[in-house]
Amino acid sequence: MKKVGLLLLTIIFFSCGDLSSEPDWSKYSSSLKAIINSSNCDELQYHFNIAEANSDNQRARTGTGTANLMSYIDSKMQEKNCY
């Protein structure tokens, strides 16, 4: 079920614009990129879910949601053959 959800989110994101850019890391904890890069599949899924749940709050706080962060996490999941 998670795979289907990720696939749908990926399709939605790609239909909304270019997601090839990395997140603006200045809008996140200074250690988040390193944490994501060293995470296993379960941890990546956890971070993806948190990013998705906090997108509206992030948009209200910074003016942008978490789509680029979620795309970055998804690319790491693909690299690690999580699905």
PDB file as gemmi writes it, atoms N, CA and C in Angstrom:
CRYST1    1.000    1.000    1.000  90.00  90.00  90.00 P 1                      
ATOM      1  N   MET A   1       0.821  -1.196   0.000  1.00  0.00           N  
ATOM      2  CA  MET A   1       0.000   0.000   0.000  1.00  0.00           C  
ATOM      3  C   MET A   1       0.864   1.259   0.000  1.00  0.00           C  
ATOM      4  N   LYS A   2       1.977   1.220   0.742  1.00  0.00           N  
ATOM      5  CA  LYS A   2       2.873   2.378   0.772  1.00  0.00           C  
ATOM      6  C   LYS A   2       3.424   2.669  -0.610  1.00  0.00           C  
ATOM      7  N   LYS A   3       3.723   1.601  -1.367  1.00  0.00           N  
ATOM      8  CA  LYS A   3       4.269   1.774  -2.713  1.00  0.00           C  
ATOM      9  C   LYS A   3       3.278   2.490  -3.611  1.00  0.00           C  
ATOM     10  N   VAL A   4       2.018   2.128  -3.504  1.00  0.00           N  
ATOM     11  CA  VAL A   4       0.979   2.766  -4.313  1.00  0.00           C  
ATOM     12  C   VAL A   4       0.864   4.238  -3.938  1.00  0.00           C  
ATOM     13  N   GLY A   5       0.907   4.522  -2.648  1.00  0.00           N  
ATOM     14  CA  GLY A   5       0.826   5.909  -2.187  1.00  0.00           C  
ATOM     15  C   GLY A   5       2.002   6.727  -2.666  1.00  0.00           C  
ATOM     16  N   LEU A   6       3.194   6.157  -2.583  1.00  0.00           N  
ATOM     17  CA  LEU A   6       4.387   6.863  -3.063  1.00  0.00           C  
ATOM     18  C   LEU A   6       4.321   7.090  -4.562  1.00  0.00           C  
ATOM     19  N   LEU A   7       3.848   6.097  -5.288  1.00  0.00           N  
ATOM     20  CA  LEU A   7       3.716   6.238  -6.726  1.00  0.00           C  
ATOM     21  C   LEU A   7       2.741   7.356  -7.068  1.00  0.00           C  
ATOM     22  N   LEU A   8       1.615   7.400  -6.393  1.00  0.00           N  
ATOM     23  CA  LEU A   8       0.632   8.459  -6.642  1.00  0.00           C  
ATOM     24  C   LEU A   8       1.194   9.831  -6.297  1.00  0.00           C  
ATOM     25  N   LEU A   9       1.896   9.930  -5.181  1.00  0.00           N  
ATOM     26  CA  LEU A   9       2.500  11.207  -4.811  1.00  0.00           C  
ATOM     27  C   LEU A   9       3.540  11.640  -5.836  1.00  0.00           C  
ATOM     28  N   THR A  10       4.327  10.711  -6.322  1.00  0.00           N  
ATOM     29  CA  THR A  10       5.333  11.027  -7.320  1.00  0.00           C  
ATOM     30  C   THR A  10       4.677  11.541  -8.598  1.00  0.00           C  
ATOM     31  N   ILE A  11       3.626  10.884  -9.027  1.00  0.00           N  
ATOM     32  CA  ILE A  11       2.907  11.327 -10.225  1.00  0.00           C  
ATOM     33  C   ILE A  11       2.337  12.719 -10.023  1.00  0.00           C  
ATOM     34  N   ILE A  12       1.743  12.950  -8.872  1.00  0.00           N  
ATOM     35  CA  ILE A  12       1.179  14.276  -8.579  1.00  0.00           C  
ATOM     36  C   ILE A  12       2.268  15.331  -8.590  1.00  0.00           C  
ATOM     37  N   PHE A  13       3.396  15.038  -7.937  1.00  0.00           N  
ATOM     38  CA  PHE A  13       4.483  16.014  -7.884  1.00  0.00           C  
ATOM     39  C   PHE A  13       5.031  16.319  -9.261  1.00  0.00           C  
ATOM     40  N   PHE A  14       5.224  15.307 -10.082  1.00  0.00           N  
ATOM     41  CA  PHE A  14       5.774  15.538 -11.410  1.00  0.00           C  
ATOM     42  C   PHE A  14       4.793  16.293 -12.288  1.00  0.00           C  
ATOM     43  N   SER A  15       3.520  16.144 -12.039  1.00  0.00           N  
ATOM     44  CA  SER A  15       2.538  16.881 -12.823  1.00  0.00           C  
ATOM     45  C   SER A  15       2.434  18.336 -12.376  1.00  0.00           C  
ATOM     46  N   CYS A  16       2.983  18.651 -11.208  1.00  0.00           N  
ATOM     47  CA  CYS A  16       2.907  20.015 -10.677  1.00  0.00           C  
ATOM     48  C   CYS A  16       4.137  20.848 -11.000  1.00  0.00           C  
ATOM     49  N   GLY A  17       5.155  20.273 -11.576  1.00  0.00           N  
ATOM     50  CA  GLY A  17       6.327  21.066 -11.921  1.00  0.00           C  
ATOM     51  C   GLY A  17       7.614  20.310 -11.766  1.00  0.00           C  
ATOM     52  N   ASP A  18       8.715  21.035 -11.931  1.00  0.00           N  
ATOM     53  CA  ASP A  18      10.047  20.450 -11.889  1.00  0.00           C  
ATOM     54  C   ASP A  18      10.458  20.176 -10.455  1.00  0.00           C  
ATOM     55  N   LEU A  19      10.805  18.924 -10.192  1.00  0.00           N  
ATOM     56  CA  LEU A  19      11.209  18.543  -8.848  1.00  0.00           C  
ATOM     57  C   LEU A  19      12.668  18.099  -8.808  1.00  0.00           C  
ATOM     58  N   SER A  20      13.431  18.520  -9.809  1.00  0.00           N  
ATOM     59  CA  SER A  20      14.815  18.073  -9.879  1.00  0.00           C  
ATOM     60  C   SER A  20      15.713  18.812  -8.901  1.00  0.00           C  
ATOM     61  N   SER A  21      15.235  19.921  -8.364  1.00  0.00           N  
ATOM     62  CA  SER A  21      16.067  20.688  -7.449  1.00  0.00           C  
ATOM     63  C   SER A  21      16.019  20.104  -6.042  1.00  0.00           C  
ATOM     64  N   GLU A  22      17.098  20.322  -5.334  1.00  0.00           N  
ATOM     65  CA  GLU A  22      17.139  19.890  -3.932  1.00  0.00           C  
ATOM     66  C   GLU A  22      16.315  20.859  -3.096  1.00  0.00           C  
ATOM     67  N   PRO A  23      15.937  20.411  -1.915  1.00  0.00           N  
ATOM     68  CA  PRO A  23      15.221  21.318  -1.005  1.00  0.00           C  
ATOM     69  C   PRO A  23      16.111  22.501  -0.623  1.00  0.00           C  
ATOM     70  N   ASP A  24      15.493  23.557  -0.204  1.00  0.00           N  
ATOM     71  CA  ASP A  24      16.234  24.687   0.368  1.00  0.00           C  
ATOM     72  C   ASP A  24      16.558  24.288   1.801  1.00  0.00           C  
ATOM     73  N   TRP A  25      17.760  23.748   1.977  1.00  0.00           N  
ATOM     74  CA  TRP A  25      18.136  23.177   3.279  1.00  0.00           C  
ATOM     75  C   TRP A  25      18.155  24.212   4.392  1.00  0.00           C  
ATOM     76  N   SER A  26      18.206  25.494   4.058  1.00  0.00           N  
ATOM     77  CA  SER A  26      18.206  26.534   5.095  1.00  0.00           C  
ATOM     78  C   SER A  26      16.866  26.598   5.827  1.00  0.00           C  
ATOM     79  N   LYS A  27      15.837  25.999   5.264  1.00  0.00           N  
ATOM     80  CA  LYS A  27      14.505  26.007   5.888  1.00  0.00           C  
ATOM     81  C   LYS A  27      14.287  24.828   6.834  1.00  0.00           C  
ATOM     82  N   TYR A  28      15.315  23.996   6.987  1.00  0.00           N  
ATOM     83  CA  TYR A  28      15.202  22.795   7.814  1.00  0.00           C  
ATOM     84  C   TYR A  28      16.336  22.740   8.828  1.00  0.00           C  
ATOM     85  N   SER A  29      16.245  21.809   9.728  1.00  0.00           N  
ATOM     86  CA  SER A  29      17.306  21.576  10.706  1.00  0.00           C  
ATOM     87  C   SER A  29      18.622  21.341   9.967  1.00  0.00           C  
ATOM     88  N   SER A  30      19.693  21.880  10.506  1.00  0.00           N  
ATOM     89  CA  SER A  30      20.988  21.788   9.838  1.00  0.00           C  
ATOM     90  C   SER A  30      21.467  20.350   9.659  1.00  0.00           C  
ATOM     91  N   SER A  31      20.945  19.442  10.437  1.00  0.00           N  
ATOM     92  CA  SER A  31      21.383  18.047  10.353  1.00  0.00           C  
ATOM     93  C   SER A  31      20.460  17.166   9.504  1.00  0.00           C  
ATOM     94  N   LEU A  32      19.362  17.716   8.994  1.00  0.00           N  
ATOM     95  CA  LEU A  32      18.363  16.882   8.316  1.00  0.00           C  
ATOM     96  C   LEU A  32      18.920  16.181   7.081  1.00  0.00           C  
ATOM     97  N   LYS A  33      19.680  16.874   6.252  1.00  0.00           N  
ATOM     98  CA  LYS A  33      20.211  16.262   5.040  1.00  0.00           C  
ATOM     99  C   LYS A  33      21.096  15.062   5.384  1.00  0.00           C  
ATOM    100  N   ALA A  34      21.963  15.215   6.357  1.00  0.00           N  
ATOM    101  CA  ALA A  34      22.842  14.114   6.767  1.00  0.00           C  
ATOM    102  C   ALA A  34      22.033  12.953   7.334  1.00  0.00           C  
ATOM    103  N   ILE A  35      20.993  13.267   8.084  1.00  0.00           N  
ATOM    104  CA  ILE A  35      20.135  12.228   8.655  1.00  0.00           C  
ATOM    105  C   ILE A  35      19.457  11.448   7.534  1.00  0.00           C  
ATOM    106  N   ILE A  36      18.901  12.162   6.564  1.00  0.00           N  
ATOM    107  CA  ILE A  36      18.226  11.503   5.443  1.00  0.00           C  
ATOM    108  C   ILE A  36      19.218  10.657   4.650  1.00  0.00           C  
ATOM    109  N   ASN A  37      20.377  11.214   4.370  1.00  0.00           N  
ATOM    110  CA  ASN A  37      21.368  10.498   3.566  1.00  0.00           C  
ATOM    111  C   ASN A  37      21.857   9.221   4.233  1.00  0.00           C  
ATOM    112  N   SER A  38      21.821   9.164   5.546  1.00  0.00           N  
ATOM    113  CA  SER A  38      22.310   7.975   6.253  1.00  0.00           C  
ATOM    114  C   SER A  38      21.187   7.057   6.737  1.00  0.00           C  
ATOM    115  N   SER A  39      19.946   7.374   6.392  1.00  0.00           N  
ATOM    116  CA  SER A  39      18.800   6.601   6.871  1.00  0.00           C  
ATOM    117  C   SER A  39      18.600   5.320   6.067  1.00  0.00           C  
ATOM    118  N   ASN A  40      18.027   4.310   6.749  1.00  0.00           N  
ATOM    119  CA  ASN A  40      17.629   3.082   6.052  1.00  0.00           C  
ATOM    120  C   ASN A  40      16.206   3.277   5.513  1.00  0.00           C  
ATOM    121  N   CYS A  41      15.690   2.265   4.860  1.00  0.00           N  
ATOM    122  CA  CYS A  41      14.379   2.388   4.212  1.00  0.00           C  
ATOM    123  C   CYS A  41      13.253   2.750   5.180  1.00  0.00           C  
ATOM    124  N   ASP A  42      13.210   2.111   6.331  1.00  0.00           N  
ATOM    125  CA  ASP A  42      12.159   2.412   7.301  1.00  0.00           C  
ATOM    126  C   ASP A  42      12.263   3.850   7.798  1.00  0.00           C  
ATOM    127  N   GLU A  43      13.467   4.285   8.045  1.00  0.00           N  
ATOM    128  CA  GLU A  43      13.679   5.663   8.511  1.00  0.00           C  
ATOM    129  C   GLU A  43      13.324   6.667   7.421  1.00  0.00           C  
ATOM    130  N   LEU A  44      13.657   6.355   6.170  1.00  0.00           N  
ATOM    131  CA  LEU A  44      13.293   7.240   5.065  1.00  0.00           C  
ATOM    132  C   LEU A  44      11.782   7.360   4.942  1.00  0.00           C  
ATOM    133  N   GLN A  45      11.082   6.247   5.090  1.00  0.00           N  
ATOM    134  CA  GLN A  45       9.622   6.289   5.030  1.00  0.00           C  
ATOM    135  C   GLN A  45       9.070   7.157   6.152  1.00  0.00           C  
ATOM    136  N   TYR A  46       9.639   7.035   7.330  1.00  0.00           N  
ATOM    137  CA  TYR A  46       9.239   7.850   8.473  1.00  0.00           C  
ATOM    138  C   TYR A  46       9.428   9.336   8.156  1.00  0.00           C  
ATOM    139  N   HIS A  47      10.597   9.703   7.635  1.00  0.00           N  
ATOM    140  CA  HIS A  47      10.874  11.109   7.316  1.00  0.00           C  
ATOM    141  C   HIS A  47       9.958  11.617   6.200  1.00  0.00           C  
ATOM    142  N   PHE A  48       9.665  10.757   5.235  1.00  0.00           N  
ATOM    143  CA  PHE A  48       8.742  11.119   4.160  1.00  0.00           C  
ATOM    144  C   PHE A  48       7.362  11.415   4.733  1.00  0.00           C  
ATOM    145  N   ASN A  49       6.889  10.547   5.608  1.00  0.00           N  
ATOM    146  CA  ASN A  49       5.563  10.736   6.219  1.00  0.00           C  
ATOM    147  C   ASN A  49       5.501  12.015   7.044  1.00  0.00           C  
ATOM    148  N   ILE A  50       6.563  12.303   7.769  1.00  0.00           N  
ATOM    149  CA  ILE A  50       6.617  13.530   8.578  1.00  0.00           C  
ATOM    150  C   ILE A  50       6.597  14.756   7.663  1.00  0.00           C  
ATOM    151  N   ALA A  51       7.375  14.700   6.589  1.00  0.00           N  
ATOM    152  CA  ALA A  51       7.408  15.828   5.647  1.00  0.00           C  
ATOM    153  C   ALA A  51       6.030  16.057   5.038  1.00  0.00           C  
ATOM    154  N   GLU A  52       5.364  14.973   4.672  1.00  0.00           N  
ATOM    155  CA  GLU A  52       4.026  15.091   4.097  1.00  0.00           C  
ATOM    156  C   GLU A  52       3.043  15.699   5.100  1.00  0.00           C  
ATOM    157  N   ALA A  53       3.091  15.240   6.331  1.00  0.00           N  
ATOM    158  CA  ALA A  53       2.179  15.726   7.367  1.00  0.00           C  
ATOM    159  C   ALA A  53       2.425  17.188   7.710  1.00  0.00           C  
ATOM    160  N   ASN A  54       3.656  17.647   7.542  1.00  0.00           N  
ATOM    161  CA  ASN A  54       4.004  19.023   7.928  1.00  0.00           C  
ATOM    162  C   ASN A  54       4.033  20.012   6.765  1.00  0.00           C  
ATOM    163  N   SER A  55       3.627  19.588   5.590  1.00  0.00           N  
ATOM    164  CA  SER A  55       3.726  20.459   4.421  1.00  0.00           C  
ATOM    165  C   SER A  55       2.952  21.771   4.588  1.00  0.00           C  
ATOM    166  N   ASP A  56       1.734  21.694   5.071  1.00  0.00           N  
ATOM    167  CA  ASP A  56       0.936  22.921   5.246  1.00  0.00           C  
ATOM    168  C   ASP A  56       1.568  23.858   6.270  1.00  0.00           C  
ATOM    169  N   ASN A  57       2.056  23.303   7.377  1.00  0.00           N  
ATOM    170  CA  ASN A  57       2.721  24.134   8.391  1.00  0.00           C  
ATOM    171  C   ASN A  57       3.994  24.770   7.834  1.00  0.00           C  
ATOM    172  N   GLN A  58       4.744  23.988   7.058  1.00  0.00           N  
ATOM    173  CA  GLN A  58       5.975  24.508   6.452  1.00  0.00           C  
ATOM    174  C   GLN A  58       5.646  25.641   5.477  1.00  0.00           C  
ATOM    175  N   ARG A  59       4.588  25.461   4.689  1.00  0.00           N  
ATOM    176  CA  ARG A  59       4.178  26.486   3.736  1.00  0.00           C  
ATOM    177  C   ARG A  59       3.771  27.764   4.472  1.00  0.00           C  
ATOM    178  N   ALA A  60       3.049  27.622   5.563  1.00  0.00           N  
ATOM    179  CA  ALA A  60       2.624  28.787   6.337  1.00  0.00           C  
ATOM    180  C   ALA A  60       3.820  29.501   6.963  1.00  0.00           C  
ATOM    181  N   ARG A  61       4.810  28.727   7.382  1.00  0.00           N  
ATOM    182  CA  ARG A  61       5.976  29.297   8.065  1.00  0.00           C  
ATOM    183  C   ARG A  61       6.988  29.905   7.101  1.00  0.00           C  
ATOM    184  N   THR A  62       7.209  29.246   5.945  1.00  0.00           N  
ATOM    185  CA  THR A  62       8.294  29.660   5.062  1.00  0.00           C  
ATOM    186  C   THR A  62       7.847  30.112   3.687  1.00  0.00           C  
ATOM    187  N   GLY A  63       6.591  29.868   3.341  1.00  0.00           N  
ATOM    188  CA  GLY A  63       6.109  30.232   2.015  1.00  0.00           C  
ATOM    189  C   GLY A  63       6.196  29.102   1.000  1.00  0.00           C  
ATOM    190  N   THR A  64       6.834  27.996   1.365  1.00  0.00           N  
ATOM    191  CA  THR A  64       6.906  26.835   0.474  1.00  0.00           C  
ATOM    192  C   THR A  64       6.602  25.575   1.277  1.00  0.00           C  
ATOM    193  N   GLY A  65       6.000  24.610   0.613  1.00  0.00           N  
ATOM    194  CA  GLY A  65       5.697  23.333   1.250  1.00  0.00           C  
ATOM    195  C   GLY A  65       6.912  22.422   1.249  1.00  0.00           C  
ATOM    196  N   THR A  66       6.658  21.154   1.388  1.00  0.00           N  
ATOM    197  CA  THR A  66       7.748  20.184   1.511  1.00  0.00           C  
ATOM    198  C   THR A  66       7.892  19.294   0.277  1.00  0.00           C  
ATOM    199  N   ALA A  67       7.348  19.697  -0.860  1.00  0.00           N  
ATOM    200  CA  ALA A  67       7.400  18.856  -2.063  1.00  0.00           C  
ATOM    201  C   ALA A  67       8.833  18.514  -2.464  1.00  0.00           C  
ATOM    202  N   ASN A  68       9.742  19.489  -2.452  1.00  0.00           N  
ATOM    203  CA  ASN A  68      11.133  19.211  -2.820  1.00  0.00           C  
ATOM    204  C   ASN A  68      11.798  18.283  -1.809  1.00  0.00           C  
ATOM    205  N   LEU A  69      11.491  18.455  -0.538  1.00  0.00           N  
ATOM    206  CA  LEU A  69      12.044  17.569   0.482  1.00  0.00           C  
ATOM    207  C   LEU A  69      11.520  16.153   0.277  1.00  0.00           C  
ATOM    208  N   MET A  70      10.237  16.011   0.022  1.00  0.00           N  
ATOM    209  CA  MET A  70       9.656  14.697  -0.201  1.00  0.00           C  
ATOM    210  C   MET A  70      10.243  14.047  -1.448  1.00  0.00           C  
ATOM    211  N   SER A  71      10.466  14.827  -2.480  1.00  0.00           N  
ATOM    212  CA  SER A  71      11.086  14.303  -3.694  1.00  0.00           C  
ATOM    213  C   SER A  71      12.510  13.846  -3.416  1.00  0.00           C  
ATOM    214  N   TYR A  72      13.237  14.602  -2.617  1.00  0.00           N  
ATOM    215  CA  TYR A  72      14.607  14.231  -2.254  1.00  0.00           C  
ATOM    216  C   TYR A  72      14.609  12.914  -1.472  1.00  0.00           C  
ATOM    217  N   ILE A  73      13.717  12.802  -0.507  1.00  0.00           N  
ATOM    218  CA  ILE A  73      13.621  11.570   0.276  1.00  0.00           C  
ATOM    219  C   ILE A  73      13.243  10.402  -0.632  1.00  0.00           C  
ATOM    220  N   ASP A  74      12.302  10.634  -1.540  1.00  0.00           N  
ATOM    221  CA  ASP A  74      11.893   9.590  -2.472  1.00  0.00           C  
ATOM    222  C   ASP A  74      13.069   9.136  -3.334  1.00  0.00           C  
ATOM    223  N   SER A  75      13.900  10.065  -3.777  1.00  0.00           N  
ATOM    224  CA  SER A  75      15.062   9.683  -4.588  1.00  0.00           C  
ATOM    225  C   SER A  75      16.033   8.825  -3.780  1.00  0.00           C  
ATOM    226  N   LYS A  76      16.169   9.112  -2.507  1.00  0.00           N  
ATOM    227  CA  LYS A  76      17.035   8.296  -1.634  1.00  0.00           C  
ATOM    228  C   LYS A  76      16.431   6.903  -1.452  1.00  0.00           C  
ATOM    229  N   MET A  77      15.116   6.831  -1.366  1.00  0.00           N  
ATOM    230  CA  MET A  77      14.444   5.535  -1.245  1.00  0.00           C  
ATOM    231  C   MET A  77      14.665   4.711  -2.515  1.00  0.00           C  
ATOM    232  N   GLN A  78      14.621   5.368  -3.661  1.00  0.00           N  
ATOM    233  CA  GLN A  78      14.873   4.669  -4.917  1.00  0.00           C  
ATOM    234  C   GLN A  78      16.319   4.190  -4.981  1.00  0.00           C  
ATOM    235  N   GLU A  79      17.258   5.040  -4.588  1.00  0.00           N  
ATOM    236  CA  GLU A  79      18.677   4.677  -4.589  1.00  0.00           C  
ATOM    237  C   GLU A  79      18.942   3.445  -3.724  1.00  0.00           C  
ATOM    238  N   LYS A  80      18.221   3.336  -2.626  1.00  0.00           N  
ATOM    239  CA  LYS A  80      18.438   2.235  -1.679  1.00  0.00           C  
ATOM    240  C   LYS A  80      17.510   1.047  -1.940  1.00  0.00           C  
ATOM    241  N   ASN A  81      16.826   1.091  -3.083  1.00  0.00           N  
ATOM    242  CA  ASN A  81      15.921   0.001  -3.480  1.00  0.00           C  
ATOM    243  C   ASN A  81      14.897  -0.331  -2.399  1.00  0.00           C  
ATOM    244  N   CYS A  82      14.302   0.711  -1.849  1.00  0.00           N  
ATOM    245  CA  CYS A  82      13.311   0.519  -0.788  1.00  0.00           C  
ATOM    246  C   CYS A  82      11.982   0.004  -1.344  1.00  0.00           C  
ATOM    247  N   TYR A  83      11.761   0.177  -2.615  1.00  0.00           N  
ATOM    248  CA  TYR A  83      10.540  -0.320  -3.251  1.00  0.00           C  
ATOM    249  C   TYR A  83      10.819  -0.632  -4.693  1.00  0.00           C  
TER     250      TYR A  83                                                      
END                                                                             
